[in-house]
Amino acid sequence: MKAAIAAAEAGAKVSLWERNSSLGKKLAITGKGRCNITNDCSSRELIGNIPNNGLFLHSAFSRFDSADTIDFFTSQGLELKTERGRRVFPVSDNAGDIVSAFEKRLKQAGVSVFYNKRAQKLSVRDGVVYGVYDDKWHLEKADAVIVATGGKSYPGTGSTGDGYIFAEQIGHTVTALYPSLVPLCASEDWLDELCGLSLKNVEVEAFLTETDGSEKLLAKEFGEMLFTHFGVSGPIILSLSYKVCRALILGSVVLKINFKPALTYEQLDQRLLRDFNKFSRKYIANSLDELLPKSLIPVIIRKSGIATDKPVNQITKDERAKLVALLMSFPVHISHPRPLKEAIVTAGGVSIKELSPKDMSSKLVRGLFFAGEIIDVDGYTGGYNLQAALSTGYIAGIGAAK
Ligand SMILES: Cc1cc2nc3c(=O)[nH]c(=O)nc-3n(C[C@H](O)[C@H](O)[C@H](O)COP(=O)(O)OP(=O)(O)OC[C@H]3O[C@@H](n4cnc5c(N)ncnc54)[C@H](O)[C@@H]3O)c2cc1C
């Protein structure tokens, strides 16, 4: 949509093909239906939050950055607000308003929008783009074509990865596709017991276990997470998943959850002592209610090796130390990520080596451009992926209109 608007406003006659009966089906579910449209930060920070090929977007961000995104929407009367972590959302908390703003601007720019029209194949003659075939094999001729078919995750939104096929058919390299920003599956015996437990203000560290058995810290996040029937999910898990998915190719990964990150080891030990004195005649299983969520208690006690019916006044110092260590570093062994279709973002895509960073044009086919998630670029959560799509869309649109 951004590419079509940019091309039309630069003077081109533009047709936008959308396979769905409405525009922006994925956009409408972003940010839990609120749409974190960008991050109010500098271009340098945008690049820093796009660890996979972020530098390739230097030129795109220098021409259309988050300030331009904010201006694009506010100038159309859509009010935006900035939340924690400089994440920008519509004031209405309604992603549908972002889609409506695009629809309005497409109309103003004179873009002809075709619904239920699925691009089937690109037509290329002598290294120059000639047009696009639709799903009835009708060829529409064009001087330039922008492929912005998205990634391959959440296929129900229309992003089924068609563009990767078009790109490969005409000789482009598509790097390996894999999930990024995705829930993680764990191999643990307590999954059923903790399923549905949601935790706030926890700290999670992700470690890669090296071949010599040593552990390398991959990343650390503080915030909200969730236990599910398959493993772990929630905002900080999605953020960690970026590095975890890549590390799982190299070896095994363990997450360590600190349930009480505000307390030092000594403070947590004292807190346990206080609770144990208060409930001195109870069994250990009944003494942790004030410290931990109910479902977590039997799991923690089992993992500590302490008998659930051991009276609190018989707990040894060593046993208490084991409990403190578990509460500060509860291990979750990750087996694999959830499948690509459940990922927020598809990592991999059309190789940046074959694209010009100035306008996202193909170096192999004249008149062909790519924009958005189809390109081998992906970032963290925080509005960076939509900003990357908008910036690449903008420069591809201008480039295609030339
Ligand atoms: C649940 C969820 C939440 C997210 N939240 C955020 C967030 O808050 N902030 C953020 O920055 N990012 C977020 N993302 C990521 C972000 O939505 C994507 O990176 C972004 O939408 C990519 O934009 P795009 O235009 O490249 O692709 P898409 O938004 O996927 O759009 C591609 C469009 O092309 C159409 N299409 C596909 N194939 C064809 C074809 N053959 N012919 C015609 N049309 C076709 C599709 O129907 C679709 O409408 C989220 C993703 C998900 C799944």
The ligand as a Gaussian input file, in Angstrom:
#p B3LYP/6-31G(d) Opt

LIG

0 1
 C        0.157000     -11.313000      14.677000
 C        1.169000     -10.333000      14.127000
 C        1.406000      -9.157000      14.798000
 C        2.358000      -8.254000      14.308000
 N        2.532000      -7.074000      14.972000
 C        3.428000      -6.172000      14.490000
 C        3.549000      -4.892000      15.088000
 O        2.775000      -4.520000      15.976000
 N        4.524000      -4.061000      14.605000
 C        5.344000      -4.412000      13.575000
 O        6.217000      -3.625000      13.200000
 N        5.199000      -5.594000      12.943000
 C        4.253000      -6.477000      13.366000
 N        4.076000      -7.659000      12.695000
 C        4.877000      -7.922000      11.465000
 C        4.259000      -7.135000      10.287000
 O        2.863000      -7.316000      10.289000
 C        4.828000      -7.569000       8.950000
 O        6.233000      -7.524000       8.991000
 C        4.301000      -6.637000       7.836000
 O        2.897000      -6.752000       7.759000
 C        4.917000      -6.960000       6.500000
 O        4.309000      -6.128000       5.553000
 P        4.241000      -6.543000       4.012000
 O        3.466000      -5.464000       3.332000
 O        5.583000      -6.874000       3.511000
 O        3.410000      -7.894000       3.999000
 P        1.906000      -8.222000       4.447000
 O        1.453000      -7.280000       5.488000
 O        1.905000      -9.672000       4.729000
 O        1.050000      -7.895000       3.145000
 C        1.184000      -8.658000       1.977000
 C       -0.107000      -8.539000       1.191000
 O        0.062000      -9.146000      -0.078000
 C       -1.088000      -9.929000      -0.386000
 N       -0.678000     -11.001000      -1.293000
 C        0.133000     -12.055000      -1.042000
 N        0.320000     -12.794000      -2.127000
 C       -0.400000     -12.187000      -3.130000
 C       -0.612000     -12.478000      -4.508000
 N       -0.049000     -13.540000      -5.105000
 N       -1.384000     -11.639000      -5.221000
 C       -1.986000     -10.562000      -4.645000
 N       -1.834000     -10.257000      -3.352000
 C       -1.034000     -11.052000      -2.601000
 C       -1.550000     -10.457000       0.967000
 O       -2.915000     -10.824000       0.940000
 C       -1.273000      -9.258000       1.877000
 O       -2.381000      -8.410000       1.965000
 C        3.109000      -8.566000      13.136000
 C        2.847000      -9.750000      12.466000
 C        1.880000     -10.631000      12.933000
 C        1.617000     -11.897000      12.181000

